[in-house]
Amino acid sequence: MKNFVNIDDVDDYKSLLKEVMDLKIKTLAHKEIGLNKTLGLIFFNSSLRTRLSTVKAAKMLGMETISMNFDSEGWKLEFEEKTIMSKNSAEHVKEAAKVISTYCDVIGIRAFAGLKNKIEDERETILNSFLKYGSVPIVNMESSCAHPLQSLADAATIEENKKHLRPKVVLSWAPHPKSLPHAVANSFVRMCKKNNYNLVITNPKGYDLDPKITQGVEILNDQEKAFKNADFVYAKNWSSYSNYGKVLTKSAKWMINKNKMKLTNNAKFMHCLPVRRNVVVEDNVLDSKNSLVIEQANNRTYAAMAVLKKILQNEG
């Protein structure tokens, strides 16, 4: 595996998922593989779990890490080709990516969607610029349209907690006061397809995800109907895709609560975090014994370890 940009970069996803679970048991078995290697973590947006889990993962493989917040610490980068840089941008990504590649053996990039222009976001300009001009492997730590590290950790969490071979997994839209990207939901759908879970998506009208990603998946506008006999409920907000980036409703009727969870097959509750309590989900669900949110966050470390290990092995 040269890069980890999307789930489709992985030839054998089941093997990578098994690696995640094996590393959780034998955490320090490969602490020599990253010796004298450096992981550069480049953040264009905020992070808690992604930053800390990826740093920890690198260290447990013997790597050194360098972190930089480009929104507050770096020069403003230019990404357009053949542009006249006479305004606010001080450095072009052509030089920046090449320079960072001389300091680092692997580069992680985190750059969210702007949610103003669908075409621009789907172009994944920041991520693809580093892929184009960098000379070392790139790891997607959440981009405009994908968060494959999160979905890999989610897959491990489901595998650890499922009670039968093909669990029913419900991805439920939940309310939020702000406009949020589609990255987590997109990667979660792709992951469920890879693992052949019985996936159902439920969201209000106007909130269907990219149909190219959800093709073949049942989508219901009736949340309670979707929850019936579910084994896992994954709550996540996303803005409208068809009316791109817009918040069409903030209805509390879609908040996950105890009564809705009673419709399920004693389902486990999942969320990528951070989560707004009593907006997205009620306290009594989030704090219940069926909540897996801390397990998901913990599995982020082993997901990052598995990805970095595969990349380091590929690099020799």
Beta strands, then each sheet from edge to edge (+ up, - down):
strand 1: 38-43
strand 2: 64-69
strand 3: 77-78
strand 4: 91-92
strand 5: 106-110
strand 6: 138-140
strand 7: 168-173
strand 8: 198-202
strand 9: 218-220
strand 10: 232-236
strand 11: 268-270
sheet 1: 2+ 1+ 5+ 6+
sheet 2: 3+ 4+
sheet 3: 9+ 8+ 7+ 10+ 11+
end
